[in-house]
């Protein structure tokens, strides 16, 4: 970081003095972009940068993003380090085709597979005294670890290393025994919460957004930015089952996958596509079972031939929508999907049974629907979502799809959380001058009743609750950060645990029961 800071100062001096000549664009990319986007533009913490992956980003928009940064991401602005012409050169550079894009299909995924523990050797019962359903996983981004927190003792049970830059949230097996992790560079890991050890890993993509676990616990589905694929893995050992190219029904267009979600009441996965105006529903069923049995010990049969893949497994149901939908929210029965584009302005309500849009919702700015939550309000169910661009929380009636109220906040928020056993909803501010604030909203009056400032000047974000809702866990999102524990009724601080840039937190019980107060 110090080296990067010094490079930035030198760059400012160079630009201010109107240097002898403009620096080569390859040098600019190496200094300012490669750390997050990969030396070959293949993506890392940030997305891959080449035309097929930037189809919706025009050159003018690219110039603005490079100069000013991008809201609700880790992308900073470089207007002070780069001249106007250098920014324009970089924008043109990332729009140039790559000479080669590495293949990452079934063969490469199979070759990457690592089995650390044979599942049959794992214990039948937890090897610790903590309540296995009241464990909370805390992702620590600064040094790429996860802390497993005992939700009753409020003490770390274990801290284990992860792959670089976890992303997209952690997911659990339906019984809560296993947790599945995904990294930006495509690694999927399976960890056993009974024995507290890593079971298996596989690299399912080069630039991955997230994963989902099927309601029957048999399949892990992975969403990729690069390549443009969905990848189905069998959940026991993470053996790859099927690579699904994400392409248009007619024509050569392909798409990045923004996210994939499990819809257990529907026995399907739902995928959000970045570059096609479609929503994909992918059923999982017993037709895939022979694949799971065949891959118990190896990918090959006795003669060394590759095992066949059942192409009828995971069929695609395409649902046409009126705009690109990058972000989703579902009602609890998974009959309705609310989707928005990162371009903002409005939301679409899609009835999944009939497969079409039934309503439009006026939501200004950039609502963060995947962080939305539900609760009962005056005899009806409402959904509330923070906003990544504007200081507001939007509350929407889930029956009429009308806006009930817009609650003004001190700035854009990223995460919103609640619990069935608390009268309050919590929303962070996260970006801007008030990034250290967290608002507490009364779910019946729809008013902010308290604003917390747990660490003045430091970013506060992402609340999660313990299994019974008694405690709210909040992150001080800094390298010298902390996990702050609040009593969810009195709103008083109980304790804080030092941690290395804690980010997302995921309680086993709240996730596997699909609590209305947390994201799914």
FIBA-557084 format. One record per residue: residue in one letter; x negated, y negated, z of N, C-alpha, C in turn. Coordinates in steps of 0.1 Angstrom, whole numbers, plus 2048, in hexadecimal, padded with zeros to 3 digits. Example, Ala and Ser with C-alpha at 12.3 -4.5 7.8 and 13.67 -1.06 7.14 Angstrom:
FIBA-557084
A77C83984E78582D84E77C82184E
S78081684777780B84777F80084F
//
This chain:
FIBA-557084
X7F880C8008008008007F77F3800
X7EC7F48087E37E88087DD7E57FA
X7D97F07F47D37EF7E67DE7E97DD
X7EA7EE7DE7F57E97D57F77DA7D8
X7F77D67E57F97C87E87EE7BF7E2
X7E17C47E37D67BC7DE7D77BB7CF
X7DB7C67C87DD7C67BA7E87BB7B6
X7F27BB7BE7FD7B17BC7F87A37BD
X7EF7A07C77EA7937C97E178F7BD
X7D97987B97D07967AD7D97937A1
X7E479A7A07EC7987947F278A794
X7F77867A07FD7787A27F276E79E
X7E67707A37DC76679F7D9766790
X7D877278A7D677377C7E176B774
X7ED76E7787F87677707F8758773
X7F67547807F67467837EB73E77B
X7DF7457797D573E7727D6740763
X7E174775F7E37497507D875074A
X7D475C7507C876474C7C476473E
X7B876873B7B276772E7BB76E724
X7C17797287C978071E7D3789726
X7DE78C7207E87957267E37A3729
X7E57A87347E07B57377E77C072F
X7E07CA72B7E67D57237F27DB72A
X7FD7DF7238097E47298067F1730
X7FD7F972B7FA8067327F4803740
X7EC7F97417E67F574E7F17F0757
X7FB7E87528067E375A80E7EF75F
X8117F875681980375B81280C765
X80580E7637FE81676D7FE80F77B
X7FC80277B7FB7FB7888087F978F
X8137F778881F7F378E82B7FD78D
X82A80778483580F78283281E785
X82682378282383178282583778F
X82383079A8248367A783283C7AA
X83C8357A584A8397A785084179B
X84B83D78F85184378384984D77B
X83D85178183485B77B82B855771
X81F859770815854767819856758
X82186075682686374883585F746
X83A85774F84885274F85285D751
X84E867758857873759860872766
X85E86876E86686677A86086C786
X86386679285F86B79F8698657A9
X86585C7B186E8557BA87884D7B2
X8738477A787C84179D87F849791
X88984678988D84E77E88284E773
X88385876A87B85975E87E84C755
X87384774E87483B74687183E738
X87B84173087984372188784271B
X88884070E89583C7098A184670C
X89F85370B8A985C70E8AF85B71C
X8A68567258AA8557338AF847736
X8AE83E72D8B283072F8BC82B725
X8C48347218CE8317168D7825719
X8DA8247268E481972A8DD80D72E
X8CF80C72E8C88007328C27F9726
X8C87EE7228C37E67178B67DF71B
X8AF7DB7108A27D47138A37C871C
X8AE7C071A8AF7B47228B27B8731
X8BA7C37338BC7C77408B07CD747
X8A77D473F89B7D97448927CE748
X8917C37418897B774588E7B2752
X89B7B17548A17AC76189D7B576C
X89E7C276A89C7CC77588D7CB779
X8847CA76F8767CA7728727BD77A
X8797B27768767A577C87C7A478A
X8897A878B8907A57978937B27A0
X8907BE79B8937CA7A38A17CE7A0
X8A57D97A78B27DE7A58B97E17B3
X8C57DC7B48CC7DD7C18CE7EB7C5
X8CD7EE7D18D07FB7D78C78067D3
X8BB8027CE8B180C7CB8A48087D1
X8998107CF88C80C7D48848047CA
X88B8007BF8847F87B48827E97B8
X8767E57BB8747D77BE8737CE7B1
X8737C17B38717B87A88627B47A7
X85D7B279A84F7AF79884D7A1792
X85779979385678C78C84A783791
X84678579E83B77E7A382E7847A0
X82D79079C82179779881E797789
X82979678182779877382C78B76C
X82678876082B77D758837781750
X83E77774B84A77A743847783737
X83C781731838789725834797729
X82E79873582A7A673A8367AE73E
X8407A774484D7AE7478537B373A
X8537AA72F8597AE7238527BA71C
X8457BA71E83D7C57188407D271F
X8427D272C8457DE7348537E3730
X85C7D972E86A7DD72A86A7E471C
X8617DF7138607E57068597F3707
X84F7F471084780071285080C716
X85880972086081472586B81871C
X86E81071187881470787281C6FC
X86581D6FC85E8246F185F8336F4
X86183B6EA86384A6EB8568506F1
X85785B6F984C8626FD84786B6F2
X83A86E6F18358776E783A8856EA
X83A8896F783F8966FA846895708
X85089D70985789E7168568AD71A
X8508AF72684E8BD72A85B8C572A
X85A8D17268658DB7278678DF735
X8748DF7398768E57478848EC746
X8838F974188E90174088D90D749
X89491874689592474E887929751
X87E92A747871930749869928753
X86991B75286191375B867913769
X87491476A87A91477787792277E
X87892C77687593A77C86693A781
X85D93477984F93577C84C92D789
X85492378C85191B7988569217A5
X85E92B7A48659317B085B9367BB
X85E9327C78579367D386093C7DD
X85D9497E186594F7EC85C9507F8
X85F94880285794780E85B951819
X86895581986D95E82387796781C
X87697481D88097D81888C97C820
X89897881A8A49768228A898182B
X8A598D8278A999982F8A199A83C
X89699283D88E993849892987853
X89B97F84F89F9748588A7979864
X8A797286F8AE97787B8BD974879
X8C597C8818D497B8808D9970889
X8D196B8928D696189C8CC95689D
X8D094A8A18C793F8A38BC9438AC
X8AF93F8A98A49418B28A19358BA
X8AB92D8BE8AA9228C68B79208CE
X8B79188D88C29168E18CC90B8DD
X8C99048D28D28F98CE8DE8FE8C7
X8E98F68C78F58FA8C08F28F98B1
X8F39048A98EF90389B8F88FA893
X9048F889890D8EF89090C8E0894
X9048DE89E9028D08A38F48CB8A0
X8ED8D18968E08CD8928E28C2888
X8D98B88888D98AD87E8CC8AC878
X8CB8AD86A8BF8AC8638BC89D861
X8B08988648AC88A8628A188A858
X8A388484D899883843890877846
X88387A84787987084987086E83D
X87386283686D86082985E85C829
X85A85683484C85183484185C832
X84486783883A87283784087F833
X84C87E82D85388A826854895830
X85C89383A86089D84486F89D847
X8748A784D8818A78528818AB861
X8878A38698898A78778968AD87A
X8968B98808A28C08848A68BC892
X8B18B48948B48AE8A18BF8B78A8
X8BD8BA8B48C78C08BD8D18B68C0
X8DD8B78BC8E78AD8BE8ED8AC8CC
X8EA8B68D48EE8B68E28E38B08EB
X8D78B58E98CC8B08F18C78A38EC
X8CA89F8DF8C58938D88B68938D8
X8B089F8D58A28A08D589E8A88C8
X8938A58C288F8AD8B688C8BB8BA
X8918C48B188F8D38B38828D78AC
X8818D28A08758D58988748CA88D
X8688C88888658BE87D85D8C6873
X8628C686685B8CE85C8598C6850
X84E8C984884B8C183C8548C5831
X8568BC82885E8BE81C8578BB80F
X85D8BD8048578B97F88588A97F7
X8518A37EE8508957EC85E88F7E9
X8618847F086D87C7ED87A8847EC
X87F8887F788C88E7F78978847F2
X8A188A7EB8AB8807E58B88887E4
X8C38807E58D08857E28D788C7ED
X8D288C7F98D98918048D68A0806
X8D68A58128D48B38158E28BA815
X8E28C68118EF8CE8118ED8DB819
X8F88E181E8F78EC8268FF8F8820
X8FB90482490391082191190E828
X91B91582392891382A929916839
X92092083D92092384C91791A853
X90F91184D9069088538F990D857
X8F691A8538E99208578DE91A84F
X8DF9188428D491483A8D7905835
X8CC8FE8338CC8F182E8C48F1821
X8C98EA8178C38E98098BF8DB807
X8B28D98028AC8CC8008A88CA7F2
X8A98BE7EC8A58BC7DF89B8B07DF
X8918B07D78878A57D688989E7C8
X8848927C888588B7BB87F8927AF
X8748997B286D8A07A78728AE7A5
X87E8B17AA8848BD7A58838C97AE
X87C8C97B987A8D47C28878D67CB
X88C8E27CB8978E67D38928F07DE
X8958ED7EB8908F57F689B8FA7FE
X89A9068038A490C80C89D90E81A
X8A390982589D90A8328A791183B
X8A291A8448AB92284D8AC91B85A
X8B891785F8B991086B8BB919877
X8BB9268758BA9308808AB932884
X8A393587B89593887E88C92C87C
X89192187788A91587487D91786C
X88091D86087591F85687A91E848
X87191B83F87491A83187692882B
X88192982288493681C87F93780E
X88392D80687F92D7F887F91F7F2
X87891E7E68789127DF8779157D0
X87C90B7C887B90C7BA87C8FE7B4
X8758FC7A98768EF7A28808EF797
X88C8E97998978EB7908978E0785
X88F8D578788F8CB77D8828C277F
X8818B87768758AF7788798A277F
X88689E77E88B892785899896789
X89B8987968A889E79B8AF8947A3
X8BC8947A28C588B7A98CA8917B6
X8D089D7B68D58A37C28D98B17BF
X8DE8B87CA8E38C57C88F08C77CF
X8F78D27CC9048D57D39048E47D5
X90B8E87E090C8F67E491A8FA7E2
X91D9057DB92A90A7D993190E7E6
X93F90D7E59479107F194591E7F6
X9429287ED9409357F19319387F5
X92992E7F491B92F7F99129377F0
X91693A7E490E9437DB90593B7D1
X90992E7CE9039277C48FE9197C8
X8F29157C48ED9087C58ED9027B7
X8F38F67B58F38F07A88EB8E37AA
X8E28E17A08D88D67A18DB8CC795
X8DB8BF7988DD8B578E8D08AE78B
X8CD8AE77E8C08A87798C289C771
X8B98927738B78877698AE88C75E
X8A489476189B8997578978A775B
X8998B17528A08AF7458AF8AD747
X8B68AB73D8C58A873E8CC8B6740
X8CC8BA74C8D18C874F8D88C875D
X8E08D275E8E58D776B8DF8E576C
X8DA8E97788D38F677A8DA8FD786
X8DF9097838E691278D8DB91B793
X8DA91B7A08D19247A78DA92D7B0
X8D693A7B18DC9427BB8D793E7C9
X8E093D7D38DC9367DF8D393F7E8
X8D394C7E78CC9547F18BD9527F0
X8B89527E38A99517E18A69457D8
X8AF93E7D38AD9337CA8A89377BD
X8AB9447B98A89487AB8B19407A1
X8AB93C7968B493578C8BD93E785
X8C993A7838D494277D8D793D76F
X8D893076D8DC92A7618D891C760
X8D39187548D090A7518DA905747
X8E18FA74B8ED8F57448E98E873D
X8E68E87308E38DB7298EF8D172A
X8EC8C572E8F78BB72F8F88B3722
X9008B87199018B270B90F8AF708
X9118A66FE91E8A26FA9258AE6F3
X9328AF6F39398BA6ED9368BA6DE
X9368AE6D89338AD6C99288A26C8
X91E8A56C191389B6BF90789E6C7
X8FC8976C58EF89B6CB8ED8946D9
X8F688C6DD8F48846EA8F388E6F6
X8E988A6FF8E889270B8E8887717
X8E988C7238EB88372E8E388773A
X8DE87D7418DA88074F8E6883758
X8E388A7638EE88D76C8EC884778
X8F687C77B8F58737878F587A794
X8FE88479490088C7A190989879E
X9088A27A79118AD7A69178AF7B4
X9248B27B592B8B47C19318C27C1
X9328C87CD93A8D47CF9488D07D2
X9528D77CC9608D47CF9668E27D4
X9638E57E19678F37E59768F67E4
X9808ED7E698E8F17E39918F57D5
X9888F07CC98A8F37BE9818FF7B9
X9789037C296E90E7BD9669097B1
X9628FD7B295B8F77A69518ED7AB
X9488E97A193F8DE7A39448D379A
X9428C679E9468BA7969398B3794
X9368AF78792A8A878392D89A77E
X92689078392688377D91B881773
X91F87C76791587B75C91286C75A
X90586A75890085C757902856749
X90285E73F90185973190C85E728
X91686672E92286A72692E86672E
X93986172794585D72E94E86A731
X94887373994F87F73C94C88274B
X95588A75195389175D9538A075B
X94A8A77609498B675E94E8BD76A
X9578C676995B8D07739568DD76F
X94E8E47789488F177594C8FB780
X95590477D95A90E78694E918789
X94E91D79594692879994F93479C
X94B94079895494B79A94C95879B
X95396379C94D97079E945975792
X94796F78694097477A93197277C
X92D96978591F967787918971790
X92197979791C9827A291198C79C
X91399279090999B78C8FB99578A
X8FB9887878EE9817868E7981794
X8EF97E79E8E997D7AC8E398A7B0
X8EB9957AD8E69A27B18D99A67A9
X8D99A279C8CE9A67948C199F797
X8C299379E8B698B7A18B298C7AF
X8B69977B68B39987C48A49997C6
X89D9A17BE88F9A37C088699D7B6
X88A99B7A988199579F88A98F794
X88398778C88A98278088B98C775
X88299677588199F76A8869AD76E
X8899B576488D9C37678809CB767
X8819D87688769E176986D9E075D
X8729DE75186A9DE7458649D0742
X8669C674B8619B97498699B0741
X8749B473C87D9AC7348849A273D
X88799673788E98C73F89D991741
X8A298E74D8AF9927508B998A748
X8C498F7448CE98773C8D597E745
X8DA97273F8E29697478F096A741
X8F996A74A90896A74690C95D742
X90C95B73591094E72F91E949732
X92695373693494F739935949747
X92B94B74F92B94575D92A93675C
X93092F76592F920766934919759
X94091C75494591574994890674C
X9488FE7419498EF7439578EB73F
X95D8E474896A8DD7459678CE744
X9698C87389658BA7369728B1738
X9708A774097B89E74297789073D
X97D88B73397A87E72D97E873736
X97586973897885D740976850738
X97A84573C97A83973496D831735
X96483573F95782E74094E839747
X94183574693783E74D93A83D75C
X93B84976293D84977193184F777
X92A84677F91D84A78591F84F794
X92A84A79A92C84C7A893A8517AB
X93C85B7B49498617B694D8617C5
X95A8617C79608647D496B86D7D2
X96D8777DB9788817D99828807E5
X98F8827E39978847EE9958927F4
X99A8958009968A280699B8AE7FF
X9A78AE7F89AA8BA7F09A38BB7E3
X99B8B17E09948B17D399D8B17C7
X9A88AB7C89B18A97BD9AF89C7B5
X9AA8927BD9A78857B79988817B8
X99387C7AD9868777AD9868687AB
X9808607B397E8527B097084F7AB
X96F8497A096284779A95F839796
X95383579794F82879294282978A
X94081F78293381D77A92B814782
X91E81678191480C7889157FE782
X91C7FD77691E7F07719297E8779
X9317EF78193A7E978A9467E4784
X94F7DE78D95B7D77889687DE78B
X9687EB7899747F278C97180178E
X97B80879497A81679698581D78F
X98382A78B98D83278499183D78E
X99E84078E9A384C7969A685678C
X99F86278D9A186D7839A887878B
X9B487D7869BB88878C9B4895786
X9AD89C78E9A58A77889AE8B3783
X9BA8B57899C28C07849C78BD776
X9CB8B17739CF8AE7659C48A975C
X9B98A57629AD8A275B9AE894754
X9B388A75A9B487D7549B587275E
X9B286675A9B385A7639C1857765
X9C58547729D28517759D484377B
X9C883D77F9C98307859BC828784
X9BC81B7849B08137859B080B791
X9A580A7989A48027A499A7F77A2
X99E7EB7A69967DF7A598C7DF7B1
X9807E37AE9757E27B99697DA7B3
X9687CE7B895D7C67B294F7CA7B7
X9457C57B19377C87B59347D67B1
X92D7DD7BA9287EB7B892C7F47C4
X9387F97C593C8017D093480E7D0
X9308127DC92881E7DE9328297E2
X93982F7D99438387DB93F8457E2
X93384A7DE92E8567E492B8557F3
X92B8487F892A84680693784280D
X94284480594F84080B95484A815
X95E84681D96384E82897284D828
X97985683098885683198C85583F
X99884F84299E84F84F9AD84C84E
X9B484F8589C384C8589C583E85D
X9CD8378569D08298599DF826857
X9E68238629F48208629FC82A85A
X9FA83785DA018418579FD845849
X9F28408449EE8448379DF846837
X9DA84D82D9CB84F82D9C5844824
X9BA83F8299B28358219A483981F
X99E834814990836812989828813
X97D82881897681C81A96881E813
X96381480C95681680594E809807
X94180A80A9387FF80A9357FA7FC
X92E7EF7FB92B7E97EE91C7E67EC
X9167EB7E29087E97E09047DB7DB
X90D7D37D790A7C67D19107BB7D9
X91B7BD7E09227B37E79257B67F5
X9267AC7FE9287AE80C9367B180F
X93B7BD80D9487C180F94A7D0811
X9547D48189597E18199677E1813
X96A7EA8099777EA80397F7F6809
X98B7F380E9947FE81399F800809
X9A180D8059AB8107FB9B581A800
X9C18187FD9CC8228009CB82E7F6
X9CA83A7FC9C78467F49D484B7ED
X9DF8457F09EC8497E99EF8407DE
X9EF8337E19F28297D79E68247CF
X9DA8277D49CE8227CE9CD8137CD
X9D480C7D69D37FE7D79C97FA7E2
X9C37EE7E09B97E97EA9C17E47F7
X9BE7EA8029C47E680F9BE7DA814
X9B17DA8149A97CE81999B7CE814
X9957C38139877C18119817BB81D
X9787C28249727BD8309657B782D
X9637AA8309567A382D94C7A7837
X9407AA8319347AE8399297A4837
X91E7A583E91379C83D90A79F832
X90D7A88299057AB81D9087B9818
X9027BC80C9057C98069027D580F
X90A7DF80F9087EB8179067F780F
X8FF8008158FC80D80D903819813
X90581A82090B826826916822830
X92182A83092C82883992F83683F
X93183684C93484385393E84185E
X94584C86294E84C86D94F85B872
X95885D87B95B86B88096986B885
X96F87788497D87888897F875897
X97587689F9768738AD9728658B2
X97085C8A896D84E8AC9768458A5
X97A83A8AC9838308A597C82689C
X96F82889A96781F893960824886
X95E81C87C95681F87094A816870
X93F81B86D93281486D92E81285F
X92980685C92380284E9177FA850
X90C7FD8499007F684A9017EA840
X8F77E18418F67D68378EB7DA82E
X8E07DE8338D57E682C8CC7DD823
X8D27D481B8C97CC8128CC7BD815
X8C27B48118C47A68138BF7A1821
X8C27958248BC78F8308C279583D
X8CD79C83C8D37A28488D27B1848
X8C87B68428C67C48418C47CC84E
X8C37C48598C17CA8668CF7CB86E
X8DA7C88678E77C886E8EF7D586A
X8F77D98739017E487190E7DF877
X9197E086F9267DC87392E7E8878
X9357E688393E7F088894D7EB886
X9557F387E9627EF87A96D7F7881
X9777F08879827F788D98A7FD882
X98D80A8829948108779A380D876
X9A88078819B78048819B97F587E
X9B17EC8849B27DE8819AB7DA875
X9A27E287099A7DF8649927D2865
X98D7D08729857C58759787CA87A
X96D7C28789607C487E9617C088D
X95F7CA8959607C78A49527C58AA
X9487C98A393A7C78A99307C889E
X9267C089F91A7C189590E7C489D
X9077CF89A8FB7D38A18EF7CF89A
X8E47CC8A28D77C989C8CD7D18A4
X8CB7DE8A08C37E78A98B47E48A8
X8B07DE89D8A17DA89B8A07CE893
X8A07C28998A07B68918957B5887
X8997B287A8907B186F88D7BE868
X8927C986D88F7D686789C7DC861
X89B7E38568A77E98508AD7F3858
X8BA7F185A8C27FB8628CC802858
X8CE80F8598D781584F8DB823852
X8E582884C8E983684C8EC83C85A
X8F883B85E8FD84086A90284F868
X90085887190686587190A868880
X91487088191987488E915882892
X91588489F9138928A49208998A2
X9208A68A492B8AF8A19388AA8A7
X9388A68B39448A28BA9478938B9
X93F88C8B194187D8AF93D8758BB
X93787B8C59338738D29288698CF
X91F86D8C79138648C49128608B5
X90E8548B390B84F8A68FC84D8A5
X8F785389A8E88538988E584A88C
X8DD84088F8DA8358858CB835882
X8C78328758B98328718B4824871
X8A88228778A081687489781A869
X89B81585D89581A85088881484D
X87E81685587181085486681B857
X85A81985284F82285584D825864
X84E81A86B84D81B87A85B81B880
X86482387A87282287D87682A889
X88382D88A888834896896839893
X89A84389A8A884889A8AF8428A7
X8B983A8A58BF8338B08CC83A8B3
X8CE83F8BF8DA8468C38E483D8CB
X8F083B8C68FA8338CD90683C8D2
X90B8388DD91883D8E29238388D8
X92A8418D293383C8C79408368CD
X9428378DA94E8308DF94A8238E5
X93F8228ED93C8168F493380D8EB
X92D8138E092480C8D79178088DE
X91480E8E990780B8F08FC8158EB
X8F08108EA8E58188E78E28228F2
X8E082F8EE8DD8398F88CE83C8F8
X8C883D8ED8B983F8EC8B583D8DE
X8A783C8DC8A283C8CE8958458CD
X89484B8C28898548C088084F8B5
X87484D8B786B8488AC86A8528A0
X86C84C89486B85588886584D87D
X86085487285984F86786384C85B
X86884085B87283C85187D84684F
X88584885A89185185989B84B850
X8A18538488AB84F83E8B8856841
X8BC8608388C88678398C8871845
X8D487284B8D587C8568E2884853
X8E18918568EC89A8518EF8A485C
X8FB8A38638FF8AC86D9058B8867
X9018C486C9068D18669158D2866
X91B8D087292A8D28749318C886B
X92D8BB86C9358B18649348B4855
X9298B98509288BC8429308C883E
X92F8D38459358DF8409448DF842
X9498D684B9578D584D95D8CA845
X9548C383D9588B88349608AD83C
X95A8A984795F89E84F963892846
X96F88C84997388184296B875844
X96287584F95A86A85294C86A84C
X94987484393C87583D93D87882E
X933876827933878819932887816
X93688C80B93689A80792C89D7FD
//
